[in-house]
Structures are given as structure tokens and as C-alpha cells.
Amino acid sequence: PFFSRKPIFGRAAMIGGSVAIGFLSLGVWAHHMFTVGMASNANTFFAVASMMVGVPTGIKIFNWLATMWGGRIRFATPMLFAVSFLFHFLIAGLTGIMLAVAPFDWQLGNSYFVVAHFHYTLIGGLLNTLFAAMYYWFPKATGRMLSETLGKWNFWLMTIGFHLTFDPLHFAGL
């Protein structure tokens, strides 16, 4: 909201989505383990939970996009990392829903596709938000500004390197 210069869209839905994701995530931990010989009931539970977590996640992604829509966006380094997070988390979520389909996951289990999905979630999702937070909060915490030029170099080198590393893994896994 700060870099879009408008309030967050759908605050109550964002809070509800966060709570729902927290609750549903407790049931998705085995969605990469369909090939280990779990019982069919367990496969079904984890597949359904993995698909259901996409609903509140989608709500949050659309709310973030709606927050940016019509705003006077300033693409400072934290905002670049935040937008990159949205894209990477969207791809991680879409591939996660694909992997929630047990027969599809059975074919791709232990493949580079799963490795790419995992890294899109952890690196694309987590690392982008950590860098966004660091570039946003460091000046507020210390009173010293970080270099915007070096920050943008960090963003572009990391983003290009990330895609050169993990995009081919989706295709190699297929």
C-alpha cells in the first residue's frame, strides 16, 4: 500500500485469507509425497487440502493486485521485490495446484518439476519478501538509507539468475 499510495484493498478478506491459509496449510505438508505409498484416503485428504489452499491464496493475490490498480505506484527497490514476490508466488501456487492432482504428481514425483515448484515457493516467495522488508525497514530502523542503485542491481541480478536457474527445471521435470 505504501508504494501504491492507497490503502490496502479488502483488508478483512486479507486477514481472513491469512487465517485460512494458516489453517489449511496444516493439511498440505504431504502434497509432494503421493508417490511414497500413502493410503488412498491420505492421498485424497492432502490433494483436497492442497487445492483448497489455493482459494484464500488467490483472494490475497487479487487483493494485492487491486491495491496496486489505480495507484500511483513508485517502483522503489522494496516494491520491485514485492511485485516479483507476487509473480513468483503465483507460479508457485499454480504449480502447487497442478501437483495437488495425485495422478499428475505421481508422474512428476521426484522430478525437477517438483524441485522448481519448491524453489519458486521458498526462494521466489520467501527471499523476495525478506529483501523487500530489508530494503523497506532498514532505513526506518537505522536512519541510514541503502543505495537504491545497488538495490536495483540486487533485484535484477537475483531475478534474472532465479529464472535462468529454475525455469528450465519445470520443462526438464515434464
C-alpha positions, 0 to 999 in steps of 0.5 A: 500500500505504501508504494501504491499510495492507497490503502490496502484493498479488502483488508478483512478478506486479507486477514481472513485469507491469512487465517485460512491459509494458516489453517489449511496449510496444516493439511498440505505438508504431504502434497509432494509425497503421493508417490511414497505409498500413502493410503488412498484416503491420505492421498485424497485428504492432502490433494483436497487440502492442497487445492483448497489452499489455493482459494484464500491464496488467490483472494490475497493475490487479487487483493494485492493486485487491486491495491496496486490498480489505480495507484500511483505506484513508485517502483522503489527497490522494496516494491520491485521485490514485492511485485516479483514476490507476487509473480513468483508466488503465483507460479508457485501456487499454480504449480502447487495446484497442478501437483495437488492432482495425485495422478499428475504428481505421481508422474512428476514425483521426484522430478525437477518439476517438483524441485522448481515448484519448491524453489519458486515457493521458498526462494521466489516467495520467501527471499523476495519478501525478506529483501523487500522488508530489508530494503523497506525497514532498514532505513526506518530502523537505522536512519541510514538509507541503502543505495537504491542503485545497488538495490536495483542491481540486487533485484535484477541480478537475483531475478534474472539468475532465479529464472535462468536457474529454475525455469528450465527445471519445470520443462526438464521435470515434464 
